[in-house]
Amino acid sequence: MATGYGVEAWCADGLVSGRFTTGAMTVALALYRRLITPRGSLMGVEDDDEELNVGLDVCGYIGAVGNSTALRALPGLVAGELSKDKRVRAISCTIEQTIGEDGLIDLTLTIDVTLHDSGEDFTLTVAADDVSAELLGVEMLEAA
C-alpha cells in the first residue's frame, strides 16, 4: 500500500517555481540531488550528523579518480549512498561509458530503485563527467 511522499517543489538541478512533484518522482529527485551534493555540504538549523553524512558528488569523484576507476567503484558507492534514504528498499546501479554531446567521455549511471511502500519502482538515469551531471530521465516501472 502506498504511503505517499507529500508534495514538494520540483528541484533537480535547480528549483523550478510553480512546478511540483508527488509520489515516487519526489524520491527520484531527492536521490538525484544526493548524487550531485558534496558530502558534508548540507548545513541544517540544528546539529544533525545525518545531514553532514549526505551526498556523493559524482562529478568530484570522477574528477579525483578518473573514468576507469570511477567506472568500477561508482556502482557500489552509488548504491551505498542512495540506500541511506529510508524510503528506499533496494538499489541496483550499472554504469557504462558513453560519448557526450560535447564529444567527451561521460559515465551513464542507470539506477534501479525499489521503494519500501509505494509500489512505484523506477529507473533513474544520470550522465556525469568530472565537470557536470545531468538527470537524463526517470522511468516509472510497473508494479510486479
C-alpha positions as CSV (number, residue, x, y, z in Angstrom):
1,M,0.0,0.0,0.0
2,A,1.4,3.4,-1.0
3,T,2.1,5.8,1.9
4,G,2.7,8.9,-0.2
5,Y,5.6,11.2,-0.1
6,G,3.8,14.5,0.0
7,V,4.1,17.4,-2.4
8,E,7.4,19.2,-3.0
9,A,8.7,21.9,-5.3
10,W,10.4,20.5,-8.4
11,C,14.1,20.6,-7.8
12,A,16.6,18.6,-9.9
13,D,19.5,20.9,-10.8
14,G,17.7,24.0,-9.6
15,L,14.4,25.0,-8.0
16,V,11.6,25.5,-10.6
17,S,8.9,27.8,-9.1
18,G,5.3,26.8,-9.7
19,R,6.2,23.2,-10.6
20,F,5.6,20.5,-8.1
21,T,6.2,16.8,-7.7
22,T,4.5,14.0,-5.8
23,G,4.9,10.3,-5.2
24,A,7.9,8.3,-6.4
25,M,9.1,11.3,-8.5
26,T,9.7,13.2,-5.2
27,V,12.0,10.4,-4.1
28,A,13.7,10.2,-7.5
29,L,14.6,13.9,-7.5
30,A,15.9,13.6,-3.9
31,L,18.1,10.7,-4.9
32,Y,19.5,12.6,-7.8
33,R,20.3,15.5,-5.5
34,R,22.2,13.1,-3.2
35,L,24.4,12.2,-6.2
36,I,25.3,15.8,-7.0
37,T,25.7,17.1,-3.4
38,P,29.2,17.1,-2.0
39,R,29.3,15.2,1.3
40,G,29.3,17.5,4.4
41,S,27.9,20.5,2.5
42,L,24.4,20.5,4.0
43,M,24.1,22.7,7.0
44,G,20.9,22.3,9.0
45,V,19.4,24.6,11.5
46,E,20.1,22.0,14.2
47,D,23.2,20.0,14.8
48,D,22.4,16.9,12.7
49,D,25.1,14.4,12.0
50,E,22.8,12.7,9.4
51,E,22.8,15.8,7.2
52,L,26.6,16.0,7.3
53,N,26.7,12.4,6.0
54,V,24.6,13.1,2.9
55,G,26.0,13.3,-0.6
56,L,28.3,11.7,-3.0
57,D,29.3,14.4,-5.6
58,V,29.8,12.0,-8.6
59,C,31.5,14.8,-10.6
60,G,34.0,15.4,-7.9
61,Y,34.6,11.7,-7.5
62,I,35.1,11.2,-11.3
63,G,37.5,14.2,-11.4
64,A,39.5,12.8,-8.4
65,V,39.9,9.2,-9.6
66,G,39.4,9.3,-13.3
67,N,36.9,7.5,-15.5
68,S,38.3,3.9,-15.4
69,T,38.4,3.8,-11.6
70,A,35.0,5.6,-11.3
71,L,33.5,3.0,-13.7
72,R,34.5,0.2,-11.3
73,A,33.8,1.9,-8.0
74,L,30.7,4.1,-8.5
75,P,28.1,1.3,-8.6
76,G,28.9,0.3,-5.0
77,L,29.3,3.9,-3.9
78,V,26.0,5.0,-5.5
79,A,24.1,2.0,-4.0
80,G,25.6,2.8,-0.6
81,E,24.7,6.5,-0.7
82,L,21.2,6.1,-2.0
83,S,20.4,3.2,0.4
84,K,20.7,5.8,3.2
85,D,17.3,7.2,2.2
86,K,14.8,5.4,4.4
87,R,12.2,5.3,1.6
88,V,14.5,3.0,-0.4
89,R,14.3,-0.8,-0.1
90,A,16.8,-1.8,-2.8
91,I,19.2,-0.2,-5.3
92,S,20.9,-1.6,-8.3
93,C,23.4,0.6,-10.3
94,T,25.1,-0.1,-13.6
95,I,27.5,2.3,-15.3
96,E,28.7,2.5,-18.9
97,Q,30.9,4.9,-20.8
98,T,29.3,7.0,-23.5
99,I,30.4,9.9,-25.6
100,G,28.6,13.0,-24.5
101,E,27.2,15.8,-26.7
102,D,30.4,17.7,-26.1
103,G,32.5,14.9,-27.5
104,L,33.9,14.0,-24.1
105,I,33.5,10.7,-22.3
106,D,30.6,10.6,-19.9
107,L,29.6,7.9,-17.5
108,T,25.9,7.0,-17.7
109,L,24.5,5.7,-14.4
110,T,21.4,3.5,-14.7
111,I,19.9,3.1,-11.2
112,D,17.0,0.8,-10.5
113,V,15.2,1.8,-7.3
114,T,12.7,-0.3,-5.3
115,L,10.8,1.7,-2.7
116,H,9.5,0.3,0.6
117,D,5.9,1.3,0.5
118,S,4.8,2.9,-2.7
119,G,4.7,0.1,-5.3
120,E,6.2,2.6,-7.7
121,D,9.6,1.4,-8.6
122,F,11.7,3.4,-11.0
123,T,14.9,3.7,-13.0
124,L,16.9,6.9,-12.7
125,T,19.4,7.7,-15.5
126,V,22.2,10.2,-14.9
127,A,25.0,11.2,-17.2
128,A,28.1,12.5,-15.4
129,D,31.7,13.5,-16.1
130,D,34.3,15.3,-14.0
131,V,32.6,18.7,-14.6
132,S,28.8,18.2,-14.7
133,A,26.0,15.8,-14.1
134,E,22.6,15.7,-15.8
135,L,19.4,13.9,-15.0
136,L,18.6,12.1,-18.2
137,G,15.3,10.7,-17.1
138,V,13.1,8.9,-14.6
139,E,11.2,5.9,-15.9
140,M,8.4,4.6,-13.6
141,L,8.1,0.8,-13.7
142,E,5.0,-1.3,-13.5
143,A,4.5,-2.9,-10.1
144,A,5.3,-6.6,-10.1
